[in-house]
Amino acid sequence: MKKFLLTALVLMMSVSVFTGCTKSAGSSEPKTTATSDELTPYGKYAETVTYTIGKSTPGIPKLPEGQSYENNAYTQYLKETLNVQSKDLFEAKSGDNYDQKVSMAVASGDLPDMMSVGADTLRQLVDNDMIADLTEVYKSSASDLVKEKYDSYNGRALEAATFDGKLMAMPSTSNANIPTMLWVRKDWLDKLGLAEPKTVADLEQILTAFIQKDPGGNGKGKTVGLALSKSIGGLYGSLFQADNIFATYHSFPRQWIEQDGQVVYGSLTDETKQGLGLLADWYKKGLIDPQMAVRDSIESLIISGEAGAFFGPWWSADYPLNDARRQNNSADWKPYIISEDGSGEITAYTQNPAAEFYVVRKGFEHPELLPKIASALNDKLVREDLNYQPVVDFITGGFDGGKPLGIGINFNDATGQMYKDLKAAVDGEKKVDTLTLDDRTSYNKIMEYLKDPEKADANQWSGYTSRMIGAKLMAETKVNEVNPVFFGQTKSMKLKWANLVKLEDETFLKIVTGQESLDYFDTFVSTWNKTGGNDITKEVAEAIKQK
Amino acid sequence: MKRKNKAGQLEYHLMMSPGIIFLIVFSFVPMFGILMAFQDYVPAKGIFGSAWVGLDNFKYMLEIPDSMKILRNTVVIALGKIIFGTIVPIIFALLLNEIRLKWAKKSIQTIVYLPNFLSWAVVAAVVINIFDYHGPVNQFLQFMGKDPTLFLASNNWFRQIIIGTDVWKGFGYGAIVYLAALTGIDPGLYEASSIDGASRFKQLIHITLPGILPTIMLISALNLGNILNAGFDQIFALYNPIVYETGDVIDTYVYRVGLLGQQYSFATAVGLLKSVVSLTLLLSANQLSIKLVKMRIF
């Protein structure tokens, strides 16, 4: 036995370690060999350009038979339009596996010509001078639409990839999912003869009427007013958050914001305390789900018809309301924008617009290829070449992972744009075959719904309500945006953040459900600061200064 | 030992090997990962590439107020489960043993045995419904003229519910062994004692209990080793942020902080704490056993 253990130990110890020597990155910047025509967004190369990539693959590989990551509908499209061919230096499942391969590549200095990296790795690559400056090629080789799309974030998207005034990467964008809306059972409002809500006070009245009069016939005391998540608020663009309530106090829980020239964590402000105060009051009055703390599935509460209202983004009609509608065809959920004064304007915080970064290896002869491919995939393919058959087949077949570079660039108001396109198509002002594939599916549902709204099925109702009502409301509501100033991770966060989050979750839930008084909030703030929050706040301020 | 004997033991060793391999793969090899507790572990760099930070993770663990709470919760809930999880099956087995109707005995035994086969995900759903605002418990309270309580969101009740439901789920299964042990007691002893005029209660104290004592000790010892592992799925399915104060145990904490919060090193350090608690419990149980009943557990 002893011998066996020894052997096992030796085996474990002898796992070899790969140590890479960092190659010196090319000291002189080689000029691109492209001609001025080849430098334009869609200029085709005279000779095929082969480029290597780090390929991030989907968790479950789903390619049509006979196609591979290096040879599929998308690579074929790029070959035909630009005469370029990808070669995978490494392939790894997106997430940890991919990040690990990237770390190895960075450590060994053996980078692919192009790949995607996270914010931390990007900084590391910039510091070690391993990636190319894209300022010039972005100007010459990104299409106008791509530039417009980036600009729709008011410079915030590219700013995240800019170091000392140089553009070092092209980010994938995360488009807006705000404002979230108040979804209410319109059929209940009608039954009780209530007006549609415009203000927070209206909502309070409606919730009171819902729980007192039980318009859904759930039985005494079983109707839930507002369905609310255990996290209370602060999850961007998600279901069941109370961010709309907090925003009326100008409170932005869980966000790093600037207040009087100082960086503060939004969960600690007096405004947040006020917001929690209101929610605690509502909970006490029974307007908020009394069992929110132990509620397992808020969705089932809504699907079963027990809840009368919740906050959610425009797509709430697809999920979870599609199931609610399936269960009860008269459950008529409608979205509303409520504000303090009923003006219809709303305050909301924005999210990190740059999610991942695409970089070019320093020394690669064709740095212009990144903006060119990004333009081909995000502009030409979705406009001029919308009906390019191999890609249409690829998408309608439900396949995934074809694009050699998964860079996605969308307008910040992509949802609003979707609404406008669909509206134009429904009104007959836009040809249906100029719609994107996704929009065409929605268009069909909307037309079916409009034929006979009374008889429409749940899918048709969802398609119509999310796109023609929810997205419309989103596109037409004036939003006073508050931009959080920091999204990354600092050194101390690594060790201490999870505990602070736990403290925050616990405190918010206890205050709202009345297990602690509102004054406990002050204790929470001081504990938060003492157990690491102070250090982290300093580091965040430091990180912003550096930028 | 003689050579001849050793050769004869080969098949026994082979029979043991699956267990040994299981132990090595799932208990010894992961011990290697304890190194993470002394590192600033980064998955991409691995254990060999991550920086060493000495005792930083342990220092931080002592700094935050949570550590003591979690340790206390773990010990209280674990001890509660050990004590009640031992006593209840014994009492139940003794009571069942007194039933003379054979079919009633069999069917009761089967019914109470069933919950053991259900996963906690299922039992938790039932428990949540029972303690729901509109569930039977609260309806009864309201009938008695009391205010309904949200038991699962109450720090006064959460531990009791955890221990109670765990005992409820497992006592039927636990009782089986004792019932078997009861049948092993020589009926001659009962006959002799009744001739001597012993009452049923005296028989219980002087014959039945001593008769099953070795079994009780053995089962307790086996339970002890496992008890700190047994809480995760149950508590995870039933808790919520409000009852972190009384219900958050080492396993759930490590899961949240380590896997969801991605603080691998810190979570490993906290997990190491669990091993320390387990070892302490086991050693003290052994000492207790030696002192009280003059019997070694191991």
Interface residues (C-beta under 8 A of the other chain):
Chain A: L5 A8 M12 V15 V17 D96 D99 Q100 V102 S103 M104 G221 K222 K230 P290 Q291 A293 V294 D296 K494 L495 K496 W497 A498 N499 V501 K502 D505 E506 F508 L509 K510 T513 Q515 T527 T531
Chain B: I24 F28 V29 F32 D40 P43 A44 K45 F48 G49 D56 N57 Y60 E63 I64 P65 D66 A125 I128 D132 Y133 H134 L150 L152 A153 N155 N240 P241 I242 Y244 E245 R256 V257 L260 G261 Q262 Q263 S265 F266
